[in-house]
Amino acid sequence: MVKAYLRYEQEAVFGLVVSPSCGSICFDQSGRSILTGALERLLVWDVRKGTLLQQLSPQPAGAGYSQGGAGAASAAGSVHDAVPAVADVTAICPSPADATQVAAGYTDGTVRVWNMVDGTCRTSLAGHRSGVAVVRYNAAGALLASGGRDADIVVWDVAGEVGLVRLRGHRDQVTDLTFLEGSLVQHQSLLISCSKDAQIKVWDLALHHCIQTIAEPRGELWTLAVHPSLPRLVAAGTEPEVLVFQIRAERGVLSEGEGEPRGGRWDVLIPHGSIRRVVGVGQGAERALSVRFDGPGKVLACQSAGKAIELFRVRTPGEAVRQAKRRRRRQVEKGKGKGGTGEGGVEEEAEGGGEGVGEGGEGGERRDGGAEVTVEGADEFASMFTIRLKHRVRAIAFAPKAAGAGGAGGRGGGKGGAEPSLALALHNNSVEIHTIHADSSTRAASLQSAGHRSDVRSLALSSDGSLLLSVSKGSAKVWNPVTGACLSSFDSGYGLCCLFAPGDRYAISGTQSGDLEVFSVASAERTALIQAAHDKAVWAMAPLADNTGFATASADGCVKFWEYQMQLLGTDSDKDALAAGRGEKHLTVVNTRTLKMSDDVLSLAFSPDGRYIALSLLDSTIKVFFVDSLRFFLSLYGHKLPAICLDISSDSQLAVSGSADKSVKIWGLDFGDCHRSLFAHQDSVMCVKFVPRTHYFFSCGKDRRVRYWDADKFQLLLTLEGHHAEVWSLAISPLGDFLVSGSHDRSIRRWQRTDEPFFLEEEREKQLEAMFEARAVALPNEGRRPEGGEDEEGGEGAEASMGGGGAVGELGGVGGAARGTQETVWAADSIIEAVELASMEEARMTPFIKDPSDPNSLLPSFQPNVLLLGHSPAGFVLRALASVKPSELEQALLVLPFTVALRILHFAPHWLHHPLPQLEFAARALVSLVRIHHSQLIATPTARPLLAAVHTLLRVSLKDAVATVGCNLAAISHIKSLLASSQASMDGGDATGMAEKVREIRERLAKGRNAVIAEKLHRSKAEKRKRRAEKKTVLKK
């Protein structure tokens, strides 16, 4: 009989605020919430309350799959390597048009658009071969641009969920993007990009071409930003300065008497000087990772790769001109000895001031009093101060204008209105919000209680599984493992191991310095500290079988046994109360026995029956002793490197050990024989735990995997994929219904046992199929561009399978936007099946056709195929095409063979003879098929009349659709004008009429409320006078 097992699946992830892999952070439009990237999830936080509002997480690919084989774990590992891990979030950008929409880029090259309210993924766009470095919306929110580490830029249509174009021209990672639209560029649609290849490129999205390239030979460029109102663009990178460029609106036309402008008459960006950075000057400047303007454009923040944020104030136009005059006057004074340059006129100008750079700002030159003053970038920005932090900064973001005083901690006040708020994502898993003042900043809020500042080193569950204890460097936390809420936090040393005391009221931690710390779970404070409990680090601790104490293993070669005791605690003023036994009692521990070993003790475990204690030593042996007498019992040899962890089953029959040699060994405790040695992980095994009352056990290692094993059959059952770094610790609930794992990525993950059974043979077949499909997807995407930047040579078929493209020249090239994925392969399979089924149905219908001129005239005796779901053959094929996601349609059509494409074109006239709701979708599919198979179609004689018929019908249908859309747009415009005129008539032609009416209504309501209040007061006074009079009358009587 084939044995069935129950599957474990990831149920919850907690312990993260922001991950170092995410290079961006952003506010929502209201400024009350902040979005952070936490490994594969997007988190939405309430800024003021510090609570988690929403988690946006994709379905983990390959998480919790199973594979097995009789003692052949190494072979199974190769299958696992083909299954990708869940990708990290690398870039975030909220939509400026839709307050509920946010786009995120991932390390697997996909861009996902999320709904922040309900947590659903609207669309997934796959276009990059490697990680996405930056995503940006345009002002209308209709276009989305993504730049990747593959040096490509992809522009997406958000509403249509399709890729418009792939822009190629950079030769290294694209680091930042920004759109230029509106009056700044004569209402053109431009995209500016910068890259690690030290180039800034300007792309015309209408022409799909690069129209300007600026090379910065001094170093890489990492970031750029456009001023919200002025025609200025700033860029920064590895050099200790911020480059400033002027954005020129009118290009190619020179006014009368005007000379050739700097940079050429057709250039969009003109160099406008630079701003000197302060951070690192004199000792090697740190590279700038991000530059951002606040909402009004009054402050510029420059984030360095270290622990500093430089802030610059944007001068007003008049201040910029005066600064330029002072700079020129200093230059003249320095050059007095070299020539007779007079500076009297310049001094007069400096005193008198002048007008500055306006919105146009062409060239930044002004004449006043006959002298020419050139305003440069350094004149327009003034250094404010530098924010220095204790930890490295990963990303920055200004709160939007709408935040105000009620948003991200900003305060109203001053002449400039609300002070800007700046959010900082730190490398230590925390977020800080600072309010920017004129000469300093204050921390207004922080998000840090929901996670550890460093990696999670050890985990422990309470006796009923309702509490979870985690320790790390500097802190210990108690969690609710079901909801992931942090219940309490403690300041501690560098914790390496932990456990709950009996009753779950106290928690105990062993530190790297050799101390033991006792914490009260209820009061969230440390109640006892046993200093120098060991001379060196405490590597492990385990409770005694009778729960009267525990034992600790240390690098000093000692195993110490500790006993629980309740001790009266108090201050010196409470001596009398303590002597009388009335003080407050707290738990403490007392050392009762010590077992000295010849080498460092790395781990220990007690047998549940209380007879044995097993110790793993640094000499790669495992020694077993009797607990009562500490007499030696067994020595287990076999590991080539030290065993880092071990555990004993509930029946005290088996022991399992994990070692730095990547193996797991299963031992029998009766004779000390090794039952089986399994190659378990690709790196050191860090923790092993038996499931209570079974011979199943879990193991985790530095290869980021958690694996589930059967110790009786020596088979690998499951590999749980989800962590993004080394997994240090495991904890299993007393019932074995869930597992908790802690990792170097600072996340804690809960894996829940489900009711879904699985069988090893079936799962092995599924994983082999998944491996082959993943390889089939990877092959067309590999090698699309060699190292030199040029596309590989090949025929039209190869070029089409790569998504188009061309040679990358000085002005850049374009190509197809989408990338093949496993979903596109599945979509192509469904289309092929639909075409085959429709062709068979069409052949079966032929003998039943009454009139050859009308294929739909069928004899009553014909019975249609129920698999077509009531559709005609052509309609069923169209239904299969419409079921494909728009972002995956083009790549799915690329996979189709030519015969299938020809059959789809054969069904196309049947679609176009009648009004078609999916006309746009059908037209896009037909055009893509013709473009992909163009050479074969023109070489096939039978395809020519088919193409002519499709061309004619499609042209007529599209003309009708365009006329319908035009009519609807005209009607909508007419309705808008009618509404505007009716609104104007309601306001009496005055724009402030409605506001005045509202004010009058409020005044009347206020007067009415005042009258009611006055009447109530009058009545109450009259009643009081009446009662007093009655009392006086009674007293007289």
Secondary structure, DSSP 8 states (H G I E B T S, - for coil): ----EEEEEEEEEES-S--TT----EE-TTSSEEEEEETTEEEEEETTT--EEEEE----TTTTEE---TT-HHHHHHHHHTS-----EEEEEE-SS-TTEEEEEETTSEEEEEETTT--EEEEEE--SS-EEEEEE-TTSSEEEEEETTSEEEEEETTTTEEEEEEE--SS-EEEEEEE-GGGGTT--EEEEEETTSEEEEEETTTTEEEEEEE-TTS-EEEEEE-SSSSEEEEEESSSEEEEEEE-SS-S---TT----TT-TT-SEEEEEEEE--TTTTS----EEEEEE-TTS-EEEEEESSSEEEEEEE--HHHHHHHHHHHHHHHHHHTGGGS----HHHHHHHHH------SS-STTEEEETTEEEE--HHHHEEEEEEEE-SS-EEEEEE--TTTGGGSSS----STTSS--EEEEEETTTEEEEEEE-SS-EEEEEEE-TTS-SS---EEEE-TTSS-EEEEEEEEEEEE-TTT--EEEEEEEEEEEEEEE-TTSSEEEEEETTS-EEEEETTTTEEEEEETTSSSS-EEEEEE-TTSSEEEEEETTSEEEEEEEEEEEE--GGGHHHHHTT-SEEEEEEEEEEEEE-SS-EEEEEE-TTSSEEEEEETTS-EEEEETTT--EEEEE---SS-EEEEEE-TTSSEEEEEETTSEEEEEETTT--EEEEEE--SS-EEEEEE-TTSSEEEEEETTSEEEEEETTTTEEEEEEE--SS-EEEEEE-TTSSEEEEEETTS-EEEEEEEEEEE-HHHHHHHHHHHHHHHHHHHHHHTTSS-TTS------HHHHHHTT------TT-EEE------HHHHHHHHHHHHHHHHHHHHHHHHGGGEEETTEEEEE-TT----GGGTT--HHHHHHHHHHTS-HHHHHHHHHHS-HHHHHHHHHHHHHHHTS--TTHHHHHHHHHHHHHHTHHHHHT-TTHHHHHHHHHHHHHHHHHHHHHHHHHHHHHHHHHHHHHHHHHHHHTTT-TTHHHHHHHHHHHHHHHHHHHHHHHHHHHHHHHHHHHHHHHHHHHH-
